[in-house]
Structures are given as structure tokens and as C-alpha cells.
Amino acid sequence: MEIKLLRSPIAWTEVSAMAKAQFGDMIKAAVDVERGIMALGGELHADEEAALLEDGSSQENIWGINIYPDKPAAERLEFDSMINVRPSHNNHSRGVEDPSLRARIEGFIERMIRP
């Protein structure tokens, strides 16, 4: 599937269709929290990260998530990606350990993916 760089909001129905076409119930995403841009549709988070880097993002601002568009709102996001392992930035797991950063990513997704 082609990686899409999103700079403006998209509908949940479109994200759901993309998920069904790729992994069934989930789609991978990489979010640049500084630039307010997201990549969707890579087979790996690293593919999306590469697309964002090529577009001008800085690696330290990119975080990988999984989106389950058809789940209830509280269960739609999963913070689990190898690109999130960054001991030099005090993130030692595949998750996003900083609660304020997680909240920032959640807020970004709420603004970018609309009903």
C-alpha cells in the first residue's frame, strides 16, 4: 500500500478502509508531533518514518502507533513500535513512556481523524 502523508484531517471511514485493505483491522501510523503531520499505510513503522524524514521531519519527533479504526474510541490507539525505542531520549520500550507525549499524540489523532 502507498504511504500517505497527511497534513489535513481525514475521515475515520477512510482510515478504516485503508486498514481493511492492508492488515484487516489495523493500520500503522507514524506521527511527527512537532510538524503536525502523519504518515499512514506503511508495512512497517520504519517505512512511514522514512517517508516523514524524506519530507523534512526530524527523527526525534516521530513516534509510531497502531490505529484500530473500528474499535471504541478508548481502544483505537496502540503505542507499540520499534521506532519508539530511544534510550537516548529516555524511552526504553516500544511504547511511548512519557504520559504528556502520549496525550499530545492522542490529541493530534483526534484533530486529524474526524467522524
N, C-alpha and C positions, 0 to 999 in steps of 0.2 A: 504494500500500500504506500502511496505517496505521502510524504510528510508534509503537513500543512502548518505554516506559521500563522498564528492568529494574533492580530493586533486589535481586533474589534470583536464584540460579542458574537456568539454563535448559539443556536438553539440546542436544548437537550435532545430533541428529536434527531438532529443531525449527528450529534456525538453518539447517540445510541445506534444509529445506522452505521457509523464508522466502526463502532465496537463490534457489531454483529458481523460486519464484513471481514474483520480481522481476527479477533480472539473469541468472539461469541458474546460474552457478557462484559468484557473489559477492554479498555484502550489505555495504552501507555501515554504519558504526557511528560514533558519537561517544561518547567516554568522558570523564566528569568524574572526574579522578584524586583529587580531594580528597573528594568526597561518596561515591565508590564507587557510581556509577550510570552506566548506559549507555543510549543510545538506538539503536534498530535500525529499519531499514525506510524511511528517507527516500530520496527520489530523489537528493537532494544532501546532502552532509555538513552544509551550512548549514541544511537543514531540521531535521536532528537537533539541531544546535547551538541553533537557535531553540527547540525543544521543551525542551531542558535549561535554557536561560536562563529560559524561562517558568516552569519548575519551581523556580527559585531558584539555579541554578548561576551561577558567575562565569566569564566568557569565558576568562580566563587559565588556567583549569583544564580546559578542554575541548579534546580532541585527536581528530582524525579518522583513522580507519583503514578498511581494507577487509578483510573476512574471507572466506576461501575455505574453507568448512567441510569440503569433501570432499578437500582436499589433505592430504598428510602434515603432521604437527604442525609441523615446522620451516618449512613453506611457507604456513601458514594466514593469517598476518597480513602486511598490506602497509601501511606507513606512508606514505600518499600522499593528501594532501587540501589543498585551497586554504585551509581554515580553519587549517591549521598554519603558514602564512606569517605570522610575527610578528617582524619585525626589532627591535621594542622589547623583546622577550623573548629576543633573541639566537637566534632560529630563522628563518633566511633562506630556507628551502626548503619545499617541500610535505611533506617528510619530518619526522620527529622527530629532531633532530640530537643531543640530549643522550642519551648511552647509558644513564644511570641512569633517565631518564624513560621511555625505550623499555622497559627492563627492568621498570619499575613497571607500565606498560600491559600488557606480556606477562603478568606475574603476575596482574594483575586479570582478564584474559581467561581465564586458566587456572582461576581461582576461580569465575568467573561462568558459564562454559560447560563443562558436565560431560558425560562419556561417557554 
